[in-house]
Amino acid sequence: MTDELGRVRQMWHLLEPLHAVLYYAPQAFEEAAALGHRTDERWPSYFAWRAAPLGEAGAAQVGAAFYSFSPAMVRRYVPDAWRVASPAEVIAARLRAVDRTYRDVLGDAVASKELAEAAGLARRAAEAADCAGRPLAAANSALPWADEPHLVLWQAATRLREHRGDGHLAALLTAGLDPVESLVSFAGIGAAPVETFASRGWSEAEWTAAHERLVARGLSAADGTATADGRALRAEVERRTDRMAAAPWAALGPDDTARLSELLGAYWVAMLGTGLLPAQNTLGIGKV
């Protein structure tokens, strides 16, 4: 990997916890409950929080944008989410959730000049992201910026992670990996235990069928581990993803990107230090 693409991947690793804390924070579950969502599991609010910028999208639209979830699982939560609260109400509530979470986790740092500087740099990168062919990035980019820097930082992290994620789906499609194959092949390289990927709702029969398809292509061994060709294909998927995620950082420039990386370190540590984010994740953070 080139130094440039290494930096692109590093920025993803730094920004992802700043975005993803929304899906685990107790403050977010409280806001979801106030809307009327069930909070005995995280999925009703997850689908609402993440899909709301798409508007009242149906299960097929959300499933296509999220890609790796079983269609049956998506149908359990969408479009029911919009019968509980409108997308506009959800978007307002998720900003309240982020505001409360960041204030509780970061304390006085939310008003610091360092956080304001980080928010400004991240916003510049996010605004440089081309959203053509990237539905989740485009939907989030159509939302107005908040006034307060800590909310701008979260919004920028969200735009950038969805921009990368949309590009990642294009890389998976180019590699010929359908939604469940993308998970089976990722588990095969050790990105996370198979049990972690069960959260995406695929049945044992669907998982087994996908594994058999990968075996037939020479990408997976009988025991589920990736072959050399399977590892090479997944490595190429990650390289393509990095290349398609590079433009915002090229626009920001190496010096400002390095400065943002330096500033984000403390916030990254703080989010991880909450213990809210799972050690194992389906994105392969820390493994790829």
DOMI-757655 format. One line per field, with one value per residue (C-alpha): residue number from 1; residue in one letter; y negated, x negated, z negated. Coordinates in nm, 2 decimals. Last residue first. Layout:
N
k = [NUM; ...]
r = [A; ...]
c2 = [Y; ...]
c1 = [X; ...]
c3 = [Z; ...]
END
This chain:
288
k = [288; 287; 286; 285; 284; 283; 282; 281; 280; 279; 278; 277; 276; 275; 274; 273; 272; 271; 270; 269; 268; 267; 266; 265; 264; 263; 262; 261; 260; 259; 258; 257; 256; 255; 254; 253; 252; 251; 250; 249; 248; 247; 246; 245; 244; 243; 242; 241; 240; 239; 238; 237; 236; 235; 234; 233; 232; 231; 230; 229; 228; 227; 226; 225; 224; 223; 222; 221; 220; 219; 218; 217; 216; 215; 214; 213; 212; 211; 210; 209; 208; 207; 206; 205; 204; 203; 202; 201; 200; 199; 198; 197; 196; 195; 194; 193; 192; 191; 190; 189; 188; 187; 186; 185; 184; 183; 182; 181; 180; 179; 178; 177; 176; 175; 174; 173; 172; 171; 170; 169; 168; 167; 166; 165; 164; 163; 162; 161; 160; 159; 158; 157; 156; 155; 154; 153; 152; 151; 150; 149; 148; 147; 146; 145; 144; 143; 142; 141; 140; 139; 138; 137; 136; 135; 134; 133; 132; 131; 130; 129; 128; 127; 126; 125; 124; 123; 122; 121; 120; 119; 118; 117; 116; 115; 114; 113; 112; 111; 110; 109; 108; 107; 106; 105; 104; 103; 102; 101; 100; 99; 98; 97; 96; 95; 94; 93; 92; 91; 90; 89; 88; 87; 86; 85; 84; 83; 82; 81; 80; 79; 78; 77; 76; 75; 74; 73; 72; 71; 70; 69; 68; 67; 66; 65; 64; 63; 62; 61; 60; 59; 58; 57; 56; 55; 54; 53; 52; 51; 50; 49; 48; 47; 46; 45; 44; 43; 42; 41; 40; 39; 38; 37; 36; 35; 34; 33; 32; 31; 30; 29; 28; 27; 26; 25; 24; 23; 22; 21; 20; 19; 18; 17; 16; 15; 14; 13; 12; 11; 10; 9; 8; 7; 6; 5; 4; 3; 2; 1]
r = [V; K; G; I; G; L; T; N; Q; A; P; L; L; G; T; G; L; M; A; V; W; Y; A; G; L; L; E; S; L; R; A; T; D; D; P; G; L; A; A; W; P; A; A; A; M; R; D; T; R; R; E; V; E; A; R; L; A; R; G; D; A; T; A; T; G; D; A; A; S; L; G; R; A; V; L; R; E; H; A; A; T; W; E; A; E; S; W; G; R; S; A; F; T; E; V; P; A; A; G; I; G; A; F; S; V; L; S; E; V; P; D; L; G; A; T; L; L; A; A; L; H; G; D; G; R; H; E; R; L; R; T; A; A; Q; W; L; V; L; H; P; E; D; A; W; P; L; A; S; N; A; A; A; L; P; R; G; A; C; D; A; A; E; A; A; R; R; A; L; G; A; A; E; A; L; E; K; S; A; V; A; D; G; L; V; D; R; Y; T; R; D; V; A; R; L; R; A; A; I; V; E; A; P; S; A; V; R; W; A; D; P; V; Y; R; R; V; M; A; P; S; F; S; Y; F; A; A; G; V; Q; A; A; G; A; E; G; L; P; A; A; R; W; A; F; Y; S; P; W; R; E; D; T; R; H; G; L; A; A; A; E; E; F; A; Q; P; A; Y; Y; L; V; A; H; L; P; E; L; L; H; W; M; Q; R; V; R; G; L; E; D; T; M]
c2 = [0.44; 0.60; 0.29; 0.20; 0.51; 0.36; 0.64; 0.56; 0.72; 0.51; 0.36; -0.01; -0.12; -0.08; -0.45; -0.45; -0.39; -0.72; -0.90; -0.75; -0.86; -1.21; -1.24; -1.12; -1.34; -1.64; -1.46; -1.31; -1.65; -1.79; -1.51; -1.58; -1.95; -1.89; -1.62; -1.82; -1.87; -1.79; -1.48; -1.38; -1.42; -1.23; -0.92; -0.72; -0.56; -0.46; -0.32; -0.11; 0.01; 0.12; 0.28; 0.48; 0.57; 0.72; 0.92; 1.06; 1.15; 1.32; 1.53; 1.62; 1.74; 1.94; 1.79; 1.99; 2.15; 2.50; 2.62; 2.36; 2.03; 1.83; 2.11; 2.00; 2.33; 2.27; 1.92; 2.06; 2.32; 2.04; 1.85; 2.17; 2.22; 1.86; 1.88; 2.22; 2.08; 1.79; 1.44; 1.17; 0.93; 0.99; 1.33; 1.16; 1.15; 1.53; 1.59; 1.43; 1.10; 0.98; 1.33; 1.36; 1.61; 1.38; 1.13; 1.39; 1.50; 1.13; 1.03; 1.36; 1.26; 0.93; 1.05; 1.06; 1.02; 0.82; 0.52; 0.55; 0.56; 0.25; 0.06; 0.15; 0.01; -0.31; -0.35; -0.28; -0.54; -0.81; -0.68; -0.71; -1.06; -1.19; -1.05; -1.19; -1.53; -1.51; -1.41; -1.70; -1.94; -1.83; -1.90; -2.23; -2.37; -2.52; -2.21; -2.16; -2.12; -1.78; -1.71; -1.56; -1.29; -1.18; -1.20; -0.99; -0.73; -0.72; -0.71; -0.71; -1.07; -1.18; -1.36; -1.43; -1.78; -1.89; -1.61; -1.71; -2.07; -1.96; -1.75; -2.05; -2.27; -2.01; -1.95; -2.32; -2.35; -2.05; -2.21; -2.55; -2.37; -2.39; -2.02; -1.95; -2.06; -1.71; -1.47; -1.17; -1.35; -1.64; -1.40; -1.18; -1.46; -1.63; -1.30; -1.21; -1.55; -1.52; -1.18; -1.32; -1.59; -1.33; -1.09; -1.36; -1.44; -1.07; -1.05; -0.86; -0.53; -0.46; -0.56; -0.28; -0.02; -0.07; 0.09; 0.28; 0.65; 0.60; 0.53; 0.86; 1.05; 0.87; 1.00; 0.71; 0.67; 0.42; 0.11; -0.09; 0.21; 0.31; -0.05; -0.07; 0.28; 0.21; -0.11; -0.46; -0.72; -0.97; -0.86; -1.08; -0.85; -0.53; -0.54; -0.66; -0.46; -0.13; -0.16; -0.26; 0.05; 0.26; 0.19; 0.44; 0.39; 0.03; 0.03; -0.29; -0.55; -0.87; -0.91; -0.55; -0.66; -0.96; -0.73; -0.48; -0.76; -0.87; -0.51; -0.52; -0.22; -0.32; -0.68; -0.57; -0.48; -0.82; -0.92; -0.55; -0.56; -0.88; -0.75; -0.42; -0.60; -0.85; -0.56; -0.41; -0.73; -0.77; -0.42; -0.51; -0.80; -0.60; -0.35; 0.00]
c1 = [0.77; 0.79; 0.82; 1.16; 1.28; 1.61; 1.81; 1.69; 1.51; 1.41; 1.76; 1.80; 1.95; 1.63; 1.63; 1.25; 1.30; 1.48; 1.22; 0.92; 1.07; 1.13; 0.77; 0.63; 0.85; 0.63; 0.32; 0.51; 0.65; 0.30; 0.19; 0.48; 0.40; 0.04; 0.12; 0.39; 0.76; 0.84; 0.62; 0.80; 1.15; 1.03; 0.89; 1.20; 1.21; 0.85; 0.90; 1.20; 1.00; 0.72; 0.96; 1.12; 0.77; 0.69; 1.01; 0.92; 0.57; 0.70; 0.94; 0.67; 0.45; 0.74; 0.97; 1.07; 1.41; 1.30; 1.36; 1.12; 1.25; 1.17; 1.14; 1.45; 1.63; 1.53; 1.67; 2.01; 2.00; 1.94; 2.24; 2.46; 2.34; 2.42; 2.77; 2.84; 2.72; 2.96; 2.83; 2.93; 2.65; 2.57; 2.45; 2.14; 1.99; 2.04; 1.82; 1.53; 1.40; 1.17; 1.01; 0.95; 1.24; 1.47; 1.44; 1.51; 1.83; 1.93; 1.89; 2.05; 2.36; 2.39; 2.28; 1.91; 1.82; 1.50; 1.65; 1.95; 1.74; 1.54; 1.87; 1.99; 1.66; 1.73; 2.06; 1.88; 1.61; 1.87; 2.07; 1.77; 1.69; 2.04; 2.06; 1.73; 1.83; 2.16; 1.99; 1.74; 2.01; 2.19; 1.88; 1.84; 2.19; 2.39; 2.52; 2.45; 2.76; 2.85; 2.78; 2.44; 2.61; 2.82; 2.53; 2.31; 2.58; 2.66; 2.30; 2.32; 2.21; 2.12; 1.79; 1.63; 1.48; 1.74; 1.64; 1.27; 1.35; 1.59; 1.31; 1.08; 1.34; 1.44; 1.08; 1.02; 1.33; 1.22; 0.88; 1.04; 1.21; 1.59; 1.66; 1.34; 1.51; 1.67; 1.57; 1.78; 2.09; 2.09; 2.03; 2.32; 2.56; 2.49; 2.49; 2.83; 2.97; 2.83; 3.00; 3.33; 3.34; 3.26; 3.53; 3.79; 3.71; 3.72; 4.07; 4.13; 4.29; 4.45; 4.12; 3.93; 4.19; 4.05; 3.81; 3.73; 3.82; 3.78; 3.41; 3.37; 3.54; 3.33; 3.02; 2.78; 2.46; 2.58; 2.67; 2.78; 2.95; 3.12; 3.24; 3.39; 3.55; 3.68; 3.86; 3.72; 3.91; 3.63; 3.27; 3.13; 3.33; 3.15; 2.87; 3.06; 3.38; 3.19; 2.98; 3.28; 3.48; 3.16; 3.02; 3.22; 3.46; 3.47; 3.81; 3.87; 4.13; 3.95; 3.86; 3.72; 3.49; 3.37; 3.30; 3.12; 2.90; 2.81; 2.73; 2.46; 2.44; 2.54; 2.44; 2.09; 2.05; 1.96; 1.67; 1.56; 1.53; 1.32; 0.98; 1.00; 1.12; 0.84; 0.59; 0.73; 0.67; 0.32; 0.22; 0.35; 0.11; -0.18; -0.13; 0.00]
c3 = [-0.75; -1.10; -1.32; -1.18; -0.99; -0.91; -1.06; -1.41; -1.70; -2.00; -2.01; -2.07; -2.40; -2.60; -2.66; -2.60; -2.23; -2.20; -2.41; -2.23; -1.89; -2.04; -2.15; -1.82; -1.60; -1.63; -1.50; -1.21; -1.13; -1.12; -0.89; -0.66; -0.67; -0.56; -0.30; -0.12; -0.19; 0.18; 0.17; -0.14; 0.01; 0.33; 0.15; 0.09; 0.43; 0.40; 0.05; 0.17; 0.46; 0.22; -0.01; 0.28; 0.40; 0.06; 0.07; 0.41; 0.30; -0.01; 0.19; 0.45; 0.16; 0.03; -0.23; -0.54; -0.55; -0.63; -0.27; -0.14; 0.01; 0.32; 0.57; 0.75; 0.65; 0.29; 0.31; 0.43; 0.16; -0.10; 0.03; 0.01; -0.35; -0.45; -0.29; -0.47; -0.80; -0.76; -0.69; -0.95; -0.94; -1.31; -1.22; -1.09; -1.44; -1.48; -1.18; -1.37; -1.24; -0.96; -0.97; -0.59; -0.56; -0.76; -0.48; -0.22; -0.40; -0.45; -0.08; 0.02; -0.17; 0.02; 0.36; 0.44; 0.81; 0.74; 0.92; 0.70; 0.39; 0.51; 0.58; 0.23; 0.09; 0.28; 0.10; -0.23; -0.17; -0.10; -0.39; -0.62; -0.48; -0.53; -0.88; -0.99; -0.85; -1.04; -1.36; -1.33; -1.25; -1.56; -1.77; -1.60; -1.68; -1.40; -1.23; -0.86; -0.64; -0.50; -0.13; -0.21; -0.41; -0.12; 0.12; -0.10; -0.13; 0.24; 0.38; 0.76; 0.78; 0.43; 0.50; 0.16; 0.14; -0.11; -0.34; -0.34; -0.42; -0.69; -0.85; -0.85; -1.01; -1.27; -1.36; -1.41; -1.63; -1.83; -1.89; -1.98; -2.26; -2.33; -2.28; -2.48; -2.80; -2.83; -2.56; -2.65; -2.80; -2.56; -2.26; -2.37; -2.43; -2.10; -1.92; -2.05; -1.98; -1.62; -1.60; -1.71; -1.44; -1.18; -1.32; -1.32; -0.95; -0.87; -1.01; -1.34; -1.43; -1.09; -0.93; -1.12; -1.00; -0.64; -0.72; -1.05; -0.98; -0.61; -0.66; -0.83; -0.54; -0.29; -0.47; -0.55; -0.35; -0.10; -0.32; -0.01; 0.16; -0.16; -0.22; 0.13; 0.11; -0.24; -0.15; -0.17; -0.35; -0.32; -0.23; -0.52; -0.76; -0.67; -0.93; -1.23; -1.15; -1.07; -1.38; -1.60; -1.52; -1.52; -1.87; -2.07; -2.36; -2.24; -2.07; -1.88; -2.00; -1.93; -2.30; -2.28; -2.00; -2.21; -2.50; -2.28; -2.15; -2.50; -2.59; -2.31; -2.08; -1.73; -1.77; -1.87; -1.50; -1.37; -1.60; -1.60; -1.22; -1.20; -1.31; -1.12; -0.81; -0.84; -0.87; -0.55; -0.35; -0.51; -0.40; -0.05; -0.04; -0.19; 0.09; 0.00]
END
